[in-house]
């Protein structure tokens, strides 16, 4: 399977990481969480243990990562989220996490609609999505140096690319309301200088990732 081959080339650290900024957005007191693209289960495991979540389910495409996640989570469903039938009752989950996963799918709109059925009416979906409007890919295009990379905004396994406007539009089109937006920014000295000399006009171009908390309309 080509998907497996591409991910097999990744460093094992690619499937790790607890993502504390994501966990901080998970509502306290929830009972059931679904982590789509759970990797080796680090994020979901920390959420489960630190927030005392009763049931944590992961979905993971890459088999070796899914096998590791099974040692940590209550259940792991192996396969492509676009193709899987999610055999859960309507509104089963209080929280669904899509941490850097929608851009890896052919049809993220389909994925969001599929997940919406599994989210209860008071629940939230948390998604982090890379921002193509970051200065680095813009400069690469301007200087004809566009190249896919092992990770980051131009990860070679990314199939879809978004700016903030198209992210917001996607959530609206799939039946979600945005509750909050967060940003992860590049904070190196070159971005600080760029922002200073542009009088703040370049600040939006330092955002490499947006994080959304959304619920059902």
N, C-alpha and C positions, 0 to 999 in steps of 0.2 A: 504494500500500500504506500503510495507516494507520501501521504501525510506522515506516516510512521518513519519513513526514510529521512524526511526533512528534520523531524524532531530528534531523530537519533543522532544527528550531527551536533545537537546542542550540548553545551556543557551541563553537567548535572546540576549546577547551581541555578540554571535557568528555571528549573521546576521547584525551587525552594523559595523561602522568604515568607516572613510572617505579616508584612504589610501593616504595621501598627496604625497608620493613618486610615486604613480601611476598617480595621477592627474598632477604632474609636467611633466610627459612625454606625456600628451595629447597635440597634436599640437594646437597652437593658431590659431584662425580664422576658425575652422571647424564648419560645420552647423548641422551634424547629427552623433550621437554617439549611439552605441549599447553596453550595459553592460550585459554580460552573467553571470548568477549567481549573480544578483544584490543585493541579500539579502533584507534588508529593504529600499534600495535605497539611503543610505547616500552618497556613493562615487559618484554615477551618479548625484545626486542632487547638490552636491557641484561643480562638474564639470560644470553642466548646468548653475548654477547661477554665478559662478566666471568667467567662460569663455564665457558667453553669447551664449551658444549653442542653436540653434533653436529647434531641435528635439532630445530628449533623450528617448530611448526605453530600457526597462529592460527585461531580461528573468530570471525567478526564479522558481525553483522546489517546494519549500516549501510554501504551501498555506498561512499561517499566515504572513510570511515575504512578500510575493507578495502583500497581501492586504495592508500592510503598505506602500510598495513602490508605489502603485497606487495613494497614496495621494501626492506624491512628483514628479513623473515623467510623461511625456506625455502619455506613454503607457507602460503597463507591460503584458508580455505574460507568462502565468503560465503553467509550464510543464517541462518535461525532454528535454533538448536541443538535445539529441540524437534522440528523437522520434518526435519532433516538425517539422512541415513544416513551414519554414520561408517565408511568403508571402510578400517578398520585391523584387523590381526590382533588376536586376543585378547591382552591384556597388552602392547600395543605401547609404551606410554608409561611412563617412570619417574616422571614428575610431571605432574599436571594442575592448572592454576590457574584458579580461578573468582573473580576479584577483583570484587566488587560486581556479580555477574551473575545469581545465582539468584533474587533478588527481582524481576528483570525478566521472569521466565518465568511462564507460566500454570501449569505443572506442574513445579516444581523437583524433585519426587520422581522423576518420569520422567527428567529430565535426569541426576540423580545415578546412577540405575540404568544409564542408557545409558553414562555415562562410566566406570562401574565395570568394565564389560567390557573397556575399552581400557587399564585400569591394571594393571600387572603386580603380582604378589603381594607384592613388596617395595617397591612404589612408594607415593607419598603424593599425596593431593589437598589443595590449599590453598584455602580459601574465606574470603572476608570478606563479612559480612552485616550490614546496618544493624539497630540495636536499637530496636524500637518503644517499649521501656520507658524510653527516655531522657526526661528531665524536660520537654523542649520540646514534643514531641507530646502528652504527658500533659496539660500545661497548656493547650494549644490545644483539646483535647477538653473539658476541664473548663470552660473559659470560652467554649465554642461558637465557637471561632475556627479550626476545622480547615480548612486550605487546602493544596492541593498546591503544591509548589515546583519551581523549575527544577533543583535538585539537593539532595542530602542525604537524610535519612531519609524525607521525604515527597515525594521526586522524583515528578513526574507520570507518569513511565514505569514506576514500580514497580507490580507486579501482586500481589505477596505481601508480607506483613509478619510479622515474627517477634520473639519475645522469646528469651532465652537457653534457657529450657526447651524451647520448640518447635523451636529450632535443633538442640539435642541430640537431640530425639525424631526429627527428620527424618533425621539421619545414621544413627541406630540403625535406623530403619525401612527404609532403603535399603541396608543391608549394610555400613556403615562403623563403625570404632572410632575414637573421638577420642583422639589422642595428646597434643596440647597445645591450649590455648586462650590467646589473647592478647586484650587489650582496647585500643581507641583511645578515649580519654576527652576530654571537653570540659575545658579547663584554664584557663578565664577566671576572673577574680577573683570573679564571682558564684557560680561553682560551688565555689570554695575557701571562700567565706563560708558557703554553704549546707551544705557538708560539716562545717564547723567548728561551726556553731550546732545542727546536728542530731546532733552527737557521732558522726559517721560513718555514721549511718543512711541518709543520702541518697547515699552514695558509689555504689551500684549504678546510680543514675539519671543519673550523669554519663557512662556508657558509651554512645557513639553507634554503636559498631561492634565486633563480635567477629570475631576471626580464628581459624580452626581449621586444624590439620593433622590429617588423618585417613588411615587406611589401610583395606584390606579386612579384614573379620572373618575 
